[in-house]
Amino acid sequence: MVRIFFVLLFIISVTAVQAQRPNLLQRLPSGGGGGSTSGPFKDSLLHRTGLEDSVTIAFRYLDTARFSILDSSVNDFSKRWHLPWTHIFLGNTGSASRSLVFSPNMKPGWDHGMHAYDAYIQKVEETKFYNTTRPYTELSYVLGAEQEQSIGVLHTQNIRYNWNFAFNFRLINAPGIFRNQKTNHSNLNFNTWYTSPKKRYSIFFIAANNKIGATENGGIKSTAFLDSLPYFRERFSIPTNLGGTDAVQAGLLSSTINTGNRYTVSNFLIRQHYDLGKRDSVIVNDSTTNYLFYPRFRFQHTAQLSRYTFQFNDTRVDAEGYQKLYGLTNLPSTFGLKDFWQVLTNEAAIYTFPDIKNPLQFFKAAAGHQQLNADFGTNEPGFTNIFLNGEYRNKTRNKKWDMELAGTFYLAGFNGGDYNVQASLKRLIGQKLGYLTLGFQNVNRTPSFIHDDRSNFKKFNLGATNFGKENTTIASAVYELPQFALKLGAKYFLASNYIYFKNYTQAEQEATLFNLLQLQVEKQFHFGKHWNWYVEAYVQQTTGNAPVNLPLLFARSRFAFEGKFFRSLNISTGIEARYHTPYKADGFSPILGQFFLQNDTTINNLPDVAAYLQFRIRSLSLFLRAENLNTFQVGSSTGFLNNNLATPLQPTPGYFLRFGIYWGFVN
């Protein structure tokens, strides 16, 4: 609390100075989510005309030509946090997480199978390529209870009008409320892109490294300890199944993981393309000419090198814990498992643009080769894949239609027979009637490699390995009515040969076909000028004895006082609650890093309740959240001690105060 007080005092002092500065970020949006735009990337930006006294920032992703603006809204902290609101986690920031909204693996081809920490990994497809009129830096610092810290640094600038680079660093360090929960993650991403002056040639480059470190405790020995008060009022004193009884090591530079998982994911990508088409130019004045280019054909090559290391180590083996969770005895005092993969993918593609003045309409035909090399210590197998993919996209210039057809087919190799076909169609029904989107996807995929006998993790994955290919079909519909801040959605899943873990050590494949219906609603209600009520909800229902346990209802509600006051103060303060109906929550196997189905224990949590104050003054955003207020109890031991459960043995924290600063600078 003392640290937070002094940080607040510092911010208030600096804010007084900041309020007197000219608004260098005046061109950033005053609120709302990041929106698509083509304006910031028109030639007037690329050749800087009159914007030198402010900053205009736009970004795009690798596989789209659409540009977006930065999201400067402050009404939803989860947009800036590491986990979306639909995720649950194992009680500490940075611990294993999963979504309570059913979302099976829909990627064909090779897959390692280690996805419990995906939310903390910066992915290639999520990399933002910027263009900015001025160098821009954003610093973030989030401080939580028990010395939890999260640091972020983003810097981007244009070397020239047609050449930008960006640097993004993120660090998470959280000792945890319970014993043996420490996490230490870091992400580093550098990217750059260049377009030739006459816009025929472009090159994109990404270098990213992700390090995941998480101590695994296997859960507390018994949930009865949560009610053993006052002896276990200090939650850190509750014994856990794994990791021993050593004191926590805190500090940003402390990355020691005695019992737990260490993952490293590195990606290097380079993409080049050259266009043939029609040239044009516009003379702005005597000394300035804007070059225009309308592509008709594009020749593209993409090379990506990815390296994956998955490692579990225990230097302080707790024999009792392993016997309880895994039924194992006579383990050595220390042991470890490690898989290493290197994947090199090359893809050559040809694009054609039927409408020469609409780059968002194109056909793509591509072929690729993938080389996979593994190192399991005793053997180093190698595999190859040959694949084809094609795509048609069309967002009409009148913005009434948005269509996508795409397919990927593995013709030969380790994943031969895998495929992904998908289609989506979005239509503007009318300015007052909103948008309707229809979608379809079918994926046929090889089981993840964690189920292969050659993986070192198969030593603890004792189930069958002769699994067939999984096949999943999704049919979806989404209706959006922006005029009334309403979104309705429905998805129908049809799953065949679904693979899941049924306990700590065994995977199984469901022989029968099952289906799942998922309904979604999002709505914003206005009460007067400044009061807003946000509702987001999912209803999910399976048929028969599907090997999936989900809450029937999963919802989040925010009731907030919001608005813009004075000249530059944007504020959102209120109450947030997240609730799910009782259900049999999945357990977690720490060695394999997998969530598994269990049908013995029903989780019946109170709603997660948080109070928050979030505001922005020009380029400075501050977030103050008091979380898990629902854990307060009155009785012989009064306090925030009525913990919810994420899994049958993994409680979530009690009262948790979190303070965050996000500050943008223009150089």
N, C-alpha and C positions, 0 to 999 in steps of 0.2 A: 504493500500500500504506500509506503514511504517513497519507493521508486516511482510509482505512478504519479504521486502528488508532485514530485519535482519535475517529471516530464510534462505534466499538465501546465505547471507554472512556466516552464520554458516555452511551451507552445503558445500560451496566452501572450507572453511577452513578444514573441516573434510575430504573432498574428497582428499585433498592433502596428508593427512596422510594415508588415506585408500589406495591410489595408491601405497604406499611403502610397504604395507603388503603383505605377501604371499597369493596367491589366494586359500583360504580355500574352496570356492565353485567351484573349477575348474571342478567338475564333473557335475555341472548343465549345461543344454543345453544353447548354446549361443543365441538361438532365436527360433521362431516358437512356435506353440501350443504344449500343453502337448500331448505326444504320448503314445500309448500302448507299453508295453514291458514286458517281463518275466525275463529279465536279472537281474535287481536289486533284485529280490526275489529268485534267485537261492540259493542253499545251501552255495555257497561261500560267500554270503552276511550274511546269518544267522549265519555263524560261523566265521565272520570277518577275512579275510586274506589279509593283506597288504593295507587296505583302512583306517587305523586309522588316517592318516595324512590328509584326505580329508573327504568330506561328500557325501554320496550317499543316496538320498531320493527317495522313491517310495511310492505310495499310491494306494489304491483300495477302491471301494465302497462296501456297504453291500451285494448287490445282484449280484455281479459279481466276477469272479476269475481273471479277467484281471487287470494288474497293469499298472500304468501310471507314468510319471515323471512330476515334477512341470513345469509350464509354466513361463518362464522368459522373454518372448518377451515384447517389449515396443511399438509396432506399433499400438496397439488398446487399448485405455484407457477403453472402455466399458467392456472389459473382467475383469477388476479389479473393476469397479464401481458397484453400487447397482442395476442399471437397465440396461438391454440389450438395444442396440440401437433401437430395434423395438418398445420400449415402449414410450408412452407419459405420462406425469404426470401433476398434477394440479398446476404447477407453483413454487413449492418449493421442494427441496430435502427431500424425506421421505413422500411426500404427495401421495394420492391415484394414482394408475397408471393402465394402461391397454395396451395391445399389439394392434398395428394397423395391425398385421398379424392375420387373423381369426384363433382362437384356442379355440373351445368349450370345455366344461368340459367333459372329457372322462374317468371319474372314476366312476364305479358302486358302489352301497352301500350307506351308510349314508354320507351326506354332509351337513355342516352347512350353506353354501351359502354366507359366508363373504370372498370375495377374492380380494377386491380392494387393500389390503396391502400385498398380498402374496409375492411380490418381495422382501420384507424386512424381511422375515421370513426364518430362516435356517431350512430346512426340513431334516427329517431322511434319506431319500434316497440320499441326497446330502452330507451327512457326509463322510469325508475322513478318512480312517484308514491308518496310516503311518507305515513305517519301515525305520529307518535311522541308519547309522553307527555312527553318532555323534549327541548330542543334538542340535536342531535347533530352532531358534526363529526368527520370522519376525514381525517387528513393522511397522505400517502404520499410517500416519497422513495426512489428506487432509483438507486444509483451503480454504474457499471460501468467497465471499463477504457477508457483513452483518453478520459477526461472525459465518457463517456456519462452522461446524467442524465435521469431521468424523475420528474416531480412531479405529484402529484394532490391536489386539495382537494375534499371533499364536505361540504356543510352542509345540514341540513334541520331545520325546526322547524315546529310548529303555531302559527299566529297565534291561532287559536281551536281548539276541539275538532273543528270541522268544516272547517277551512281550513289547508292546509299549503303550504309552498313548499320548493323544493330548488334548490341551486346546485352545479354540478359543473364543475370545471376540470381539464384535464390537459395537460401539456406534455412533449414528447419532444425531446431534443436530443442527437444522436450524431454526432461527427465521423467515425467510422469507422476501421477498421484499415487498409484499403486506400485508395489515392488516389481523390479525387473521389467519395466515398460519403456525404457529409454529409447528414443529415436534420434537419428542424426542423418539428415538427407541433404544433398546439395545438387543443384542443377546449373549447368553452364551452357549457354547457347550463343554462338556467334553466327551471323548470317549477313550476306551481302548480295546485292543484285545490281546489274548494270545493263543499260540499253544503249545501243549505239545512237549517235546523234540523228541519224536518218531512220532509226527505229526498225531496221531490218533484223538486227541480231540482239539477242538477250542471253544473259547468263545468270544463274542463281546458284548460290553456294550456302551450305549449312554444315556447321560442325557443332555437335551437341554431345555433352557427357552428363550422365545421371548416375549418382551414387546413392544407394539406399542402404541404410543401416538401422536395424530394428532389433532390440532385445525382445525375446519371446519368453513369456512366463507360463504359458500353458493354462492360464486362468488361475484364480484363487483356489485353494484346496477345498473350501466349502463356502457356499453362500451364507451359511449360518454365522460365519464370522462378521458379516455385515451388520448383524443385529446384536453381536456380543459387545455391548457397551457397558461401561466406558472404556474397557480394556483395548478395544480396537477402534476407538474414536479416531485415532491417527491411522488413516487407511494404509499408509506405507508399512505399518507393522503387520498387516495381514499376510500370512505365509502363502506362497504361490507354489505351483507344481514344479516349475523349472526355474533354474537360475541361481539357486542358493539364497543366502541371507545377507550378502554384502550391502553396504551402504551405497546409495546412488552417487554417481560421479557427474556433477553438473558442470556447465560451462560450454561456450561455443566451440572451443578447441578440443573438447573431450569427445572422442568418437569411438571409444573402446566398446566393443560388443562381445561379451564373454559367452553368452548363450543367445543365439539368434541368427537372423538372416542378413546376408550382405549381397546385394545385387548391384551390378554395374551394367549400364546400357549406354553404348556409344553409337552415334550415327554420323556419317559423313556423306553428303550428297552434293552432286554437281549436275545441273541441268542446263543444256544449251539448246537454243532453237534459232533457226534462220527462216525468214519469211520472204516469200515472193508475192508481189501484188502491185498495187497502184500507188505511185508517189504523188504528193501534192504539197503545196506550201502556201503560207499566208504571210504577207509582208506587214508587220506591225508598224514599223517606222523605218527611217533611213538606215538604222543600224541593227535592226532586229527582224529576223525571219523565223517564223515557226514552221517546222517541217512536219507534215502529216504523212501517214502511211496507212494504207488499207490493205491488209494481208488477204491473199487468195489461197495460198498454200503455205504450210509450215512444216519444216523438217526438224525433228526434235530427238535428242538423245539424253537419257538420264542414267547416271551411274550412282549406286548407293552401296556403301560398305557399312554393315552393322555388326557390332560385337556385343555379345551377351555373356555375362558371368553370373551364375546363380550358385550361392554357397550358403550352407548351414553349418555352423560350428558350435560346439559346446565344450568349453574348457573346464567346466565345473559340473560334471554330470550328477544329477540328482536321481539316484537309483529308484527311489520310491516313486518319484513322479513319472519316470518312463514306464515303470511297471503298471502304474495306474492308468496312464493314457494309452500306452502302446502295447502293454502286456509283455514288455521286454525285460529280460534279466541278464546279468553277467555282461553288461556293457563296460567298455574301458572307461577310465577316468576322464578321457577326452576323446572326441571323435568329430569327424566332419564329412560333408558331402559336397561335391562340386561338379557342375557341368559348365562347359565353355562352348560357345558357338561363334562362328564367323560366317556372315552371309554377304555375298557379293551379287548384286542384281544389276543387270544391264537391260535397258529397254530402248528400242528405236520406234519412233512413231511418226506418222504423217497426218496432218490436219488439212481439212479443206473448209473454206468459209463460203457458204452459198450466197449469203448477203454480205457483200464486200464492206458495207458500212455498219455491220453489226457483229463485233467480235464475240458476242455471247451466243452466236449460233454457229455450230461447227460439227463436222464429222471427224472422228479420230479412229485410226486403225494402227495397232501396235503389236509388236512381238518382242518377247524377252527371254533371257536366259538367267538362271539363278544357280549359283554355286554355293553349297552349304558344306562347311567343314566343322567337325566337332572334336573336342578333346575331353575324354572321360578318364584320363589318367592311364588306364591299361590299354585303351584302344583309341584310335583317331579316325573314325569313319568319315567318308565324304559322300555327298549326294548332289544330284543336279535336278533341275526342273526346267521345262520349256513351256512357255505359256503365251497365249494370245489374249488381247483385250480390244474391245471396241466401245465407242461411245458416241452418242448424239445428244447435243444440248441446244436448246433454243429458248432464250428469253427475248420475246419480241420487243421491238423498240417502243411500242405503245404500252408495254408493261402489263398487258392483259393475260398473256400466256407465259408459262415457265415449264418447260418440258425437259426430261432427262431419261435417256435409255442407255444402259451400260451393261457390259458383260465381260467376265474374265474366265478363261478356260485353260486349265492345265492339261496340255496335250500328252506329255510324257514326263517320266522322272519319278522321284520319290513321292510326289503328290499327284501323280497322274490320275485324272478322273475328277479332280476337284473343280468346282465352278461356282460362280456367283453371277446371277442375272437379276437386274433390278430396273424398275421403271417408276417414274413419278410424273404427275401432271398437276400443275397449279394454275387455277383460273380465277381472274378477277370477275366475280359475278356482276358486281355493280358497285358504284362508289358508296352506296348506303347498304349494300348487301354483303360486302366483304369478300373473302377468298375461300376457295375450296381446293384442297389438295388430296389427291388419291395416290396411293403408293402400293408397290408390290415388290417383294424380294424373295428369291429362293437360293439357298446356299447348300452345297454339298461339300463336306470338308473331311479331311483325314483327322483322326484323333490326335490330340496334342502329344508331343514327344515325351512328356512325363509318364505316359502309359507304355512307352517302349521299353523292352527289356534291356536295351543298351544304356539307358540313362542310369546314372548313379543313384538318383532318387527312387528308382524302382526297388531298391533294397528295402525301402520303407513303404512302398506302394505294392502291397502283397496280393492285390486282386488279380483278376484275369487280364490278359493283354491282347486277346484275339478279338478286338473290337472292330466292327464295321464302320463305314463312313457315316457321320452324322448328316442328317438332312433336315433343314428348318425352312419353313415358309412363313412369311409375314405379309398380311394384307392390312392396309391402313387407310384411314381417312381423317383429315383435319379440317375443321371449319374455323376461320378467324374473322372476327368482326371488330376491327380497330375502333370504330366509332363508339362502341360500347365496352371496350377493353375486355373482350370475351374471346376465349379459345376453347373449342371442344375437339376432342380427339378419341379415336378408337383404333385398337390394333388387335388383330386376330393371329395368334401363333399356332402353327401346326408343326410338331416336332416328332421326328422319327430317329431311332437309334441314339437317343439322348444319353450322353455320358455324364455321370455325376459321382462324387465321393459319398459313400454311405456311412463311413466312420473314419477314424484317424488313419487307417492304413489300407483301405480297400475302395477301389473304384468299381463302378458297375454300369452296364449299358441297359437302358430300358428297352425291352423288346417290343412293347406295344406303342402304337401311335397315341399321342395325347395332344390336347389343344388347350389354349389359354386365351381368355378374353380380357383385354385391358382397356379401361375407359379413363379418360382424362378430362379435367375441366380446370380452366384458369379464368378468374374474373376479378376485376377491380371495381369496388363500389365507392362512390363519392358521397360524403356527408358534409354538406356545406362547402366552403371554399378550401379548407385545409385538412379535413379529415378523410382518410382513405382506409379502406379495408380490402386487403389482398387475400384471395383464397386460391389455393392450388391443391388438387386432390386427384388421387388415382384409386380406382376400384379394379381389383384383379381376381379372377375366378378361374380355377382349373377344372377339368373334368376327370372323373374316375379317380384312380390312385396315382395321379401324376407324381413323379419324383421331385416335386418342387413345393416348398412351403413358403407362402407369402401371406402377409396380412390382407384381409379382404379390403380394408380401407386404409389408405396412407395419405395424410394430408398435412399441409402447412397453412397457417393463418397468421397474417400480420395486420395489426390495427395501429395506424400511425397518424401523427400530426406532421404535416409536410407543407413546404412552401418556400418561396423565395422572399427574403426580407431585406430591407435596406437596399444597397446596390448590388452586393455580391454574396450574401449569405443564403445558401441553400441548406435546408435542414430537414431531417427525418428522424422522429423519435417516437417510440411506442413499445408495444409488446408483440413478441413473436412466440407462437406455439406450434409444435410439431407432434403429431399423434398418429399412432397406428393401432388397429384392433389387435387383440391377443392372437398370437400365432406361435408355432414351433420354430424358433429361430435356429439357423444353422450354427453348428459348432465350428471350431477352427483347429486344424492340424498344423502346429508350428513348424515341424520338420519339413513337411511337404509344401507349406505355404498355401494350403487349400481350405476353403470353407466346405463343410460336408453336411449332408442331410441328417437330421436327427428327429425322432418322433416320440421322445420320452418326456421332454420338458417344454411346457408352454410358457412363453414370455408374456407377462401382462403388465406393461409399463404404464406409469402416469405420463401425460403429455410433457414433452420437453418444453420448458418455458424460459424465455429470455427477455430482459428489458434492455433497450438500446437507445443510444443517442448518437446520431451520425450526421455530420454536416460538412459542407465544403465552402471555403472562402477563396474565391478565385482558383488557384491551382493547388490549394492545400485542403486535403480531406482528412477528417478525423473520425474514428470509430471507437465508441465505448460500449461494451456489452457486459451485462451481468447474466451469465448463463446458468442453466439448471436450477432455477429458483424453485422448481417443483420438488426438489429433494428436501425442502425444509420440513421438519417435524417437531412436534411439541410433546413433551413427556418427561420421563426420567432423564433422558439425554436429549436436550433441545439443540437443534442445529441442522445443517444441511447434510443429513446422514441417510436419507431414504433413497439410496442409489437405484437408478434404472439398470437394466442388463442389456448388453449387446448380444451376448451368447449366453448359454446356461452357466458358464463359469467366468464370464468377462463383464464386470460391472463398469459403468461409465462414471465419470467424476461427479462429485457434489457441486456446490456453488463454485463458479469459475468466473473470475473477472478478467476481461481481455480488453486491451487498449491498443489501437492501431493508428499509424500515421502514414499517409500516402501524399507525397509532395512532388510536384512537377516543377522543373526549372527550364527556362529558356536561356540559352547562352548567347 
